[in-house]
């Protein structure tokens, strides 16, 4: 860990630079797992998501039919390569090229593909067929897919991978003291951050306030659910920053760790976040709906986080439909929660394509930012008139 004065200086520089940054829109999307059975055809899924104005979708286990279904919909896709393909991608670039030939090339650019994640929490996912250490195969797999895209003449699709917050972060609070865990930082994250900076890509993280709330009894439920109360906050005593919800606190833990690594400007994408319904007996209220409504309102508010005023670049709700019990998602976040709490339901939509919760994905964050800007200017003019 760097000396405290240097660490504190870095965080304060983030705060100062963020104060003058013009916020950009956070894109809010959903996760769609094609491995689930008994679901509507992809064409109906794409049509319904377009009708409720969801601008972006993260597809787990992407198939050619699913990618084709989103052609000409103006919905952008984040494709997540299954973890099982990483060893072959790392060993031979032709395997990466073959996947692109089948999944991407026939539909690009009619289908808008914004980013490809090579694996999801591959560092901690386990499989009986796993024969290659993911810390040695992940980066070569990412680079081979990137080079395959370049060879195919596709330079507009960046490549990254997705990590789990609980697997790579030392702590969630205070954010100013958070670092990436060793040895994964030295072996994977540090060279990956350099690659992301060089290729204009993003850092992807699965981030579940539900997990932190479960393991920390001192966190009030309202703090995790974006509820606004006068005393619903936690202060980072090192920087003096006040956090009014757990989501922002976790995002800034990632931002702070990236800043210490010298890559504080890389966009952050929350690849998964959500709250399960019927999770455990003590969840007497509809916490899933409360969390999701709070998340949507917060991301549409344009307020960002204390360390990153523009907020996260994208956030994807996990997930569109409930998982089958037989489906292995591949993310340690979901697997660890399910093993402790039994069957849970993360889906926000029923198989008949109706929403479980009253969520509004429409609206422009830019309009909200304009309202805030006008309000700030009006306040400044009032102060000046009083001088």
Buried (B, 14 or more C-beta within 10 A) or exposed (E): EEEEEEBBEBBBEBBEBBEEEEBBBBBBBBBBBBBBEEBBEBBEBBBBBBEBEBBBBBBBBBBEEBBBBBBEBEBBBBBBBBBBBBBBBBBEBEBBBBBBEEBBBBBBEEBBBBBBBBBBBBBBBEEEEBEBEBBEBBBBBBBBBBBBBEEBEBEEBBBBBBBBBBBBBBEBBBBBBBBBBEEBBEBBBBBBBBBBBEBEBBBBBBBBBBBBBBEEEEBBBBBBBBBEEEEBEBEBEBBEBEBBBBBBBBBBBBBBBBBBBEBBEBBBBBBBBBBBBEBEEEBEEBBBBBBBBBBBEBBBBBBBBBBBBBBBBBBBBBBBBBBEEEBEBBBBBBBBBBEEBEEBBBBBBEEEBEBBBEBEBEEEBEEBBEEBEEEEEEEEEEEEEEE
